[in-house]
Amino acid sequence: MSMRSLLNVLFFITLSCFIISFSHALNNGFSVELIHRDSSKSPLYQPTLNNYQRVANALRRSINRVNYIYKDSLTNTPESTVNSGDGDFLMTYSIGTPPFKIFGIVDTGSDIVWLQCKPCEKCYKQTTPIFDPSKSSTYKNNIPCLSNKCKFVGSTSCSEQNSCEYTINYNDGSISQGDLSIETLTLDSTSGSSISFPNTVIGCGHRNIGSYEERSSGIVGLGLGPVSLITQLGSSIGGKFSYCLQPELSNSASKLNFGEAAVVSGHGVVSTPMVKRDRMVSYFLTLEAFSVGNKRVEFIEHSNDVVDGNIIIDSGTTLTILPFDIYNNLESAVVELVKLKRVKDPNNILNLCYSITSDEYDFPVITAHFKGADVNLYSIGTFVSVADGVTCFAFASSRDGDSIFGNLAQKNLLVGYDLQKNIVSFKSIDCTKPY
């Protein structure tokens, strides 16, 4: 056999193995790592900070985020439903051919995947390498302005070449502008295989100004918009994704699951309807009440008389945010059961804090009564240590009637989204163990 024939045989064997591996991964689903921004695996990790400083920063990001995410979701501006880098989790993915690996901030409240690209006309200082589309054989930036792909994005314009350009304005004044493009996106699964998705719509940002994280490349939108990563993966993942968020101090990364690997099943699973609103990219659920011990705190919507879809479930907001009066009623119910000395939060962020000298204190279980689904929230997600000997209730109030089910409350819950059945499912598990 000639050398050329041998090489051809090896090529086709390799290609066949790739196709079989790719098909197997899609049929059985796959998972990728979710990296908490304060993990030592994260490019945003700051080794000089202690754990309490990291917690304080997360809480401040959460308060900043709630000031715009709900308002934007209710005012039909899907392109600006996240702040410019306030999310708590990142993931690695590769873009282009050959694959170029980058870090993106994951967010269920955003509807586009965008990254900083060369040439940078006016870009924030990115300390990690910047993607150069001229070096990718699969990059295309000739999406016509009148195409549906262009119309799907919230704010677009036409270049001199009649190709689509996007603009994202964030509430903190940051901006991302560039070419709406077509590129191959590759995900590295936790099993060790790579799965590529050709012809993925991305935003290739050439003008990115504002308070972006210097060591991240952009945003990975997991929201409901037509060009979000979840929507674009579409039938290949059956409209399913899930995550299991581990405690920050865990040595392992959390996981983001797709397709069959994202199915939440078995004993103890509860599901609640997902409420979709026109042009809204966030995931809305219906919360009926909380229970603390024998005390039930009803959730009454005051702001716009909406019964269904009164709370956003969000991976990027640390705290759970409730309307002022509902928060006060819930806090009172907690105070009745927690027999510890109350102290002030040294960071002046949270309202209900206790002096605690032992990690063994048995805080009450709080049950979130979603429509059709009672979800038990344990102290790992409802109370947070903010200083030596000080633990605080990880909920906050909003006078504007905002309601967000944050990621702290989702700790040690397997949370599954099924866009075909329009449900969100919950299962209480230990996210540090295989599941």
Secondary structure, DSSP 8 states (H G I E B T S, - for coil): --HHHHHHHHHHHHHHHHHHHHHHHHHH-EEEEEEETTSTTSTT--TTS-HHHHHHHHHHHHHHHHHHHHHHHHTT-GGGSS-SS--SEEEEEEETTTTEEEEEEEETT--BEEEEBSS-SB----SS--B-GGG-TT-B---BTTSHHHHHSSSEEE-TTSBEEEEEE-TTS-EEEEEEEEEEEEEE-TTS-EEEEEEEEEEEEEEEESS--TT--EEEE-SSSTBSHHHHHGGGGTTEEEEEB--TT-SS-EEEEEGGGG---STT-EEEE-B--TT--SEEE-EEEEEETTEEEE----SS---SS-EEE-SS--SEEEEHHHHHHHHHHHHHH--S-EE--TTS--S-EEE-S-TT-----EEEEETTEEEEE-HHHHEEEEETTEEEESEEEETT---EE-TTTTBTEEEEEETTTTEEEEEE--TTS--
